[in-house]
Amino acid sequence: MIRTLKDTTSSTIDKELARMRDDTGISTLGRVLTLVIMADKGHSKNAIDAAIAASHEHPCRIIVHIAHDVSGDNRLDAEVSMGGDAGASEIVILRGWGESARPTESLIAALLLPDAPIVAWWPHSLPECPADHSIGRIAHRRITDSARAEVPWDALEALRLRYSPGDTDLAWTRLTLWRIQLAAVMDDPETHHVSKVIVEGSEKSPSVLLLGTWLGYRLGATVEIQESPQQRGLYRVSLCRDDGQVTIYRPGQNIATLSSPGSADQQIALPVRTLSECLAEELRRLDPDEVFGDVLQNGLASSDVKFVQGQAPVPAGDPNRYTEVYDA
């Protein structure tokens, strides 16, 4: 069921939600949180689709704010969806002009689920300080995506300077499967000193920098980031140990090869994660991500990271199967 309201108010939208629940028999009792999305005009579809997919694991109310002309007359339009294509969620899409083009707590307060956690997500543009944003101040978790910034690594530095517990970034979430595999390698009972870490991928990917920083910070090793001559995401990590080099190499989008001294190569599953998978992971926990906070605040400032341009062509792998530059 979808209903459209023109030149409306938040309280009118809330009343319409109540009428729609009466008509459909759908209750809010199963909703576990409110997800507030601050989307850019013309780029909201992927974020909404990802939120709907994630809602199958985390039933929620999704509020999407899309800013239009801030200099125009004040006006708020809304599209309210429930059941069917809305998945396990209620979706309220707000389109604002004038004062309503600014996403604020007062604009959405009437639409928040009572006594439910709030998660704020900026899928495109990053606020100057997520925790000081009007909606960020009331959110339990604040999700950004530095990969979508004009200069992703500068965006990471800005997040570092203004970090507050509860902040997280999808460039970090995309690394979960890589970190699991690398943690297993580093937890090998036959410990070997790692003197250097080499991470290879796109110069535009903040995930490449975060992974190198995490490894260097944890292992006390120098980090070399080799910027790929091809436009592709993170594809290879090497740990230079005293007994040789351990490498995880993923030429495509699903299967990687783990190579280590004295062992036969292993094929491991290492699929590129979708936006909805990353979002669903972040919605599983509403407490601060302490590891991310430590890497962002302390690792980025202290790790010995060197950037070099990769010279040799990337071997193997069909270029049509390369990951996107922001993928990990």
C-alpha positions as CSV (number, residue, x, y, z in Angstrom):
1,M,0.0,0.0,0.0
2,I,1.4,3.4,-1.0
3,R,-0.1,6.8,-0.3
4,T,1.2,10.2,-1.4
5,L,0.7,13.4,0.6
6,K,1.5,16.8,-0.9
7,D,2.4,20.0,1.1
8,T,1.9,18.2,4.3
9,T,3.3,18.1,7.9
10,S,4.9,15.4,10.1
11,S,1.9,15.1,12.3
12,T,-0.4,14.6,9.3
13,I,2.0,11.9,8.0
14,D,1.9,10.1,11.4
15,K,-1.9,10.1,11.3
16,E,-1.8,8.7,7.8
17,L,0.5,5.9,9.0
18,A,-2.0,5.1,11.8
19,R,-4.9,4.9,9.3
20,M,-2.8,2.6,7.0
21,R,-2.0,0.3,9.9
22,D,-5.8,0.1,10.6
23,D,-6.5,-0.7,7.0
24,T,-3.8,-3.3,6.6
25,G,-3.8,-4.8,10.2
26,I,-0.1,-4.3,10.4
27,S,1.3,-3.5,13.8
28,T,4.4,-1.6,14.8
29,L,5.1,-4.0,17.7
30,G,7.6,-6.0,15.7
31,R,9.6,-2.9,14.6
32,V,13.0,-3.0,16.3
33,L,14.4,0.5,15.3
34,T,13.9,3.6,13.3
35,L,16.4,4.0,10.4
36,V,16.7,7.6,9.2
37,I,18.4,8.0,5.8
38,M,19.6,11.4,4.6
39,A,19.8,10.8,0.9
40,D,20.9,13.1,-2.0
41,K,18.3,14.0,-4.6
42,G,18.6,11.7,-7.6
43,H,20.6,9.1,-5.8
44,S,18.2,7.7,-3.2
45,K,17.0,4.5,-4.9
46,N,20.0,2.3,-4.1
47,A,19.9,3.4,-0.4
48,I,16.1,2.7,-0.2
49,D,16.5,-0.7,-1.8
50,A,19.3,-1.6,0.5
51,A,17.3,-0.5,3.6
52,I,14.3,-2.6,2.4
53,A,16.5,-5.7,2.0
54,A,18.1,-5.1,5.4
55,S,14.6,-4.8,7.0
56,H,13.9,-8.5,6.4
57,E,16.5,-9.1,9.1
58,H,15.7,-6.0,11.1
59,P,12.0,-5.0,10.9
60,C,12.0,-1.2,11.2
61,R,10.5,2.1,10.2
62,I,12.5,3.7,7.4
63,I,12.4,7.5,7.1
64,V,14.1,8.8,4.0
65,H,14.8,12.6,3.7
66,I,15.6,13.9,0.3
67,A,16.5,17.6,0.1
68,H,15.4,19.8,-2.7
69,D,15.8,23.5,-3.2
70,V,16.6,25.0,0.2
71,S,16.0,28.5,-1.1
72,G,12.4,27.8,-2.2
73,D,9.2,28.2,-0.3
74,N,8.8,25.8,2.6
75,R,7.0,22.6,1.6
76,L,7.1,19.0,2.6
77,D,5.8,16.1,0.4
78,A,5.6,12.5,1.5
79,E,5.2,9.0,0.1
80,V,4.2,6.4,2.7
81,S,4.6,2.7,1.9
82,M,3.5,-0.3,4.0
83,G,3.5,-4.0,3.2
84,G,4.2,-5.4,-0.2
85,D,7.3,-3.8,-1.7
86,A,8.1,-2.1,1.6
87,G,9.4,-5.5,2.9
88,A,9.4,-5.9,6.6
89,S,9.2,-2.2,7.2
90,E,7.2,1.0,6.9
91,I,8.8,3.5,4.6
92,V,8.2,7.3,4.8
93,I,10.0,9.2,2.0
94,L,10.1,12.9,2.7
95,R,10.9,15.5,0.0
96,G,11.6,18.9,1.4
97,W,11.9,22.4,0.1
98,G,12.8,25.6,2.0
99,E,13.2,24.9,5.7
100,S,12.0,21.3,5.2
101,A,15.0,20.7,2.9
102,R,17.1,20.5,6.1
103,P,16.8,17.2,7.9
104,T,16.3,18.0,11.6
105,E,15.1,16.4,14.7
106,S,12.0,18.6,14.8
107,L,11.1,17.6,11.2
108,I,11.0,13.9,11.9
109,A,10.2,13.8,15.7
110,A,6.6,12.9,15.1
111,L,7.5,10.0,12.9
112,L,10.0,8.2,15.2
113,L,8.9,4.9,16.8
114,P,8.5,5.4,20.5
115,D,11.1,3.8,22.8
116,A,13.0,2.3,19.8
117,P,16.7,2.9,18.9
118,I,17.5,5.4,16.1
119,V,20.1,4.8,13.5
120,A,21.1,7.6,11.2
121,W,22.6,6.9,7.8
122,W,24.2,9.2,5.3
123,P,24.6,7.1,2.1
124,H,26.1,9.9,0.0
125,S,27.2,13.2,1.4
126,L,29.0,13.2,4.8
127,P,28.0,15.8,7.5
128,E,30.8,17.9,8.9
129,C,30.4,16.1,12.2
130,P,27.8,13.2,12.4
131,A,27.5,13.4,16.2
132,D,26.7,17.1,16.1
133,H,24.1,16.8,13.3
134,S,20.6,17.5,14.5
135,I,19.5,13.9,13.8
136,G,23.0,12.5,14.7
137,R,22.6,13.8,18.2
138,I,19.5,11.6,18.9
139,A,20.9,8.5,17.1
140,H,22.4,5.5,18.8
141,R,24.4,4.7,15.7
142,R,25.6,7.0,12.9
143,I,26.6,5.4,9.6
144,T,28.5,7.2,6.9
145,D,30.2,6.1,3.7
146,S,33.5,7.8,3.1
147,A,33.8,5.9,-0.3
148,R,31.2,8.3,-1.7
149,A,33.0,11.4,-0.7
150,E,34.8,13.4,-3.4
151,V,38.2,12.7,-1.7
152,P,37.5,9.5,0.4
153,W,40.8,9.5,2.3
154,D,40.2,13.2,3.3
155,A,36.8,12.2,4.5
156,L,38.3,9.5,6.7
157,E,40.6,12.1,8.2
158,A,37.7,14.4,8.9
159,L,35.8,11.5,10.6
160,R,38.9,10.8,12.7
161,L,39.1,14.4,13.9
162,R,35.4,14.5,14.8
163,Y,34.9,10.8,15.9
164,S,32.3,10.1,18.6
165,P,31.4,6.6,20.0
166,G,28.5,5.4,17.9
167,D,30.1,6.5,14.6
168,T,30.9,4.0,11.9
169,D,31.7,3.9,8.2
170,L,30.7,1.4,5.5
171,A,34.3,1.5,4.2
172,W,35.1,-0.4,7.4
173,T,32.1,-2.7,7.2
174,R,33.1,-3.8,3.7
175,L,36.3,-5.3,5.2
176,T,34.6,-7.8,7.6
177,L,35.2,-10.9,5.6
178,W,38.8,-9.8,4.8
179,R,39.5,-9.2,8.5
180,I,38.1,-12.6,9.5
181,Q,40.4,-14.4,7.1
182,L,43.4,-12.3,8.1
183,A,42.7,-12.7,11.8
184,A,42.8,-16.5,11.2
185,V,46.2,-16.2,9.6
186,M,47.5,-14.0,12.4
187,D,46.2,-16.3,15.1
188,D,48.3,-19.2,13.7
189,P,49.9,-21.0,16.7
190,E,53.2,-21.0,14.8
191,T,53.8,-17.3,15.3
192,H,56.0,-15.4,12.9
193,H,57.1,-11.8,13.0
194,V,55.4,-9.7,10.4
195,S,57.7,-6.8,9.3
196,K,55.7,-5.4,6.5
197,V,52.1,-5.4,5.1
198,I,51.3,-4.8,1.5
199,V,47.7,-3.9,0.5
200,E,46.8,-3.5,-3.2
201,G,43.8,-1.8,-4.6
202,S,42.3,1.4,-5.9
203,E,43.8,4.7,-4.7
204,K,40.2,5.9,-4.4
205,S,39.1,3.2,-1.9
206,P,39.1,4.2,1.8
207,S,38.8,0.4,2.6
208,V,42.3,-0.1,1.3
209,L,43.7,2.5,3.7
210,L,41.6,1.2,6.6
211,L,42.7,-2.4,6.1
212,G,46.4,-1.4,5.9
213,T,46.1,0.8,8.9
214,W,44.4,-2.0,11.0
215,L,47.0,-4.5,10.1
216,G,50.0,-2.2,10.6
217,Y,48.5,-1.0,13.9
218,R,47.8,-4.5,15.2
219,L,51.1,-6.1,14.1
220,G,53.4,-3.1,14.6
221,A,54.5,-3.4,11.0
222,T,55.2,-0.9,8.2
223,V,52.4,-0.6,5.6
224,E,52.8,-0.2,1.9
225,I,49.7,0.6,-0.1
226,Q,50.2,-0.2,-3.8
227,E,47.7,1.8,-5.9
228,S,46.4,-0.4,-8.7
229,P,47.1,0.6,-12.3
230,Q,43.7,-0.7,-13.1
231,Q,40.5,0.7,-11.6
232,R,39.4,-2.0,-9.2
233,G,38.7,-2.4,-5.5
234,L,40.8,-4.2,-2.9
235,Y,42.2,-7.4,-4.4
236,R,45.4,-8.5,-2.6
237,V,46.9,-8.4,0.9
238,S,50.4,-9.7,1.7
239,L,52.0,-10.2,5.1
240,C,55.8,-10.3,4.9
241,R,56.9,-12.6,7.6
242,D,60.3,-13.9,8.6
243,D,59.5,-17.3,7.0
244,G,58.1,-15.9,3.8
245,Q,55.0,-14.1,2.5
246,V,51.4,-14.9,3.2
247,T,49.1,-13.6,0.5
248,I,45.3,-13.4,0.0
249,Y,44.6,-12.7,-3.6
250,R,41.1,-12.2,-5.1
251,P,41.2,-11.7,-8.8
252,G,37.4,-11.6,-9.2
253,Q,34.4,-11.0,-7.0
254,N,33.9,-14.2,-5.0
255,I,36.9,-16.6,-4.7
256,A,40.3,-15.8,-3.2
257,T,43.5,-17.8,-3.0
258,L,45.4,-18.0,0.3
259,S,49.1,-18.7,-0.2
260,S,51.4,-19.3,2.8
261,P,54.9,-20.7,3.2
262,G,55.1,-24.5,3.5
263,S,51.4,-25.0,2.6
264,A,49.5,-25.7,-0.5
265,D,47.4,-22.8,-1.9
266,Q,43.8,-22.8,-0.6
267,Q,40.7,-21.5,-2.3
268,I,38.5,-19.5,0.1
269,A,35.2,-17.8,-0.2
270,L,35.6,-14.1,-0.1
271,P,32.6,-12.5,-1.9
272,V,32.2,-8.8,-2.4
273,R,29.6,-7.6,0.0
274,T,26.5,-5.8,-1.2
275,L,25.3,-2.5,0.3
276,S,22.3,-4.3,2.0
277,E,24.6,-6.8,3.6
278,C,26.8,-4.1,5.0
279,L,23.8,-2.2,6.3
280,A,22.3,-5.3,7.9
281,E,25.6,-5.9,9.7
282,E,25.6,-2.4,11.1
283,L,22.0,-2.7,12.3
284,R,22.9,-5.9,14.3
285,R,24.7,-3.9,16.9
286,L,23.7,-0.6,18.5
287,D,26.7,-0.3,20.8
288,P,29.8,1.6,19.7
289,D,32.3,-0.3,17.4
290,E,35.3,0.0,19.6
291,V,37.7,-1.6,17.1
292,F,36.7,0.9,14.4
293,G,37.0,3.8,16.8
294,D,40.5,2.6,17.9
295,V,41.7,2.2,14.3
296,L,40.2,5.5,13.2
297,Q,41.5,7.6,16.1
298,N,44.8,5.9,16.9
299,G,45.7,3.7,14.0
300,L,45.4,6.4,11.3
301,A,47.5,8.8,13.4
302,S,50.3,6.4,14.3
303,S,50.7,3.7,11.6
304,D,53.7,3.9,9.3
305,V,52.0,3.9,5.9
306,K,53.7,4.4,2.5
307,F,51.9,4.9,-0.8
308,V,53.4,3.6,-4.0
309,Q,52.1,3.3,-7.5
310,G,51.9,-0.3,-8.6
311,Q,54.0,-0.8,-11.7
312,A,53.4,-4.4,-12.9
313,P,50.1,-5.3,-14.6
314,V,47.7,-7.2,-12.3
315,P,47.9,-10.9,-13.3
316,A,45.0,-13.1,-14.0
317,G,41.3,-12.3,-13.6
318,D,38.8,-11.2,-16.2
319,P,38.7,-7.3,-16.2
320,N,34.9,-7.6,-16.6
321,R,34.8,-9.4,-13.2
322,Y,36.9,-6.8,-11.4
323,T,35.4,-5.3,-8.3
324,E,34.2,-1.7,-8.3
325,V,36.8,0.7,-7.0
326,Y,35.0,1.1,-3.7
327,D,34.4,-2.6,-3.1
328,A,36.1,-4.8,-0.6
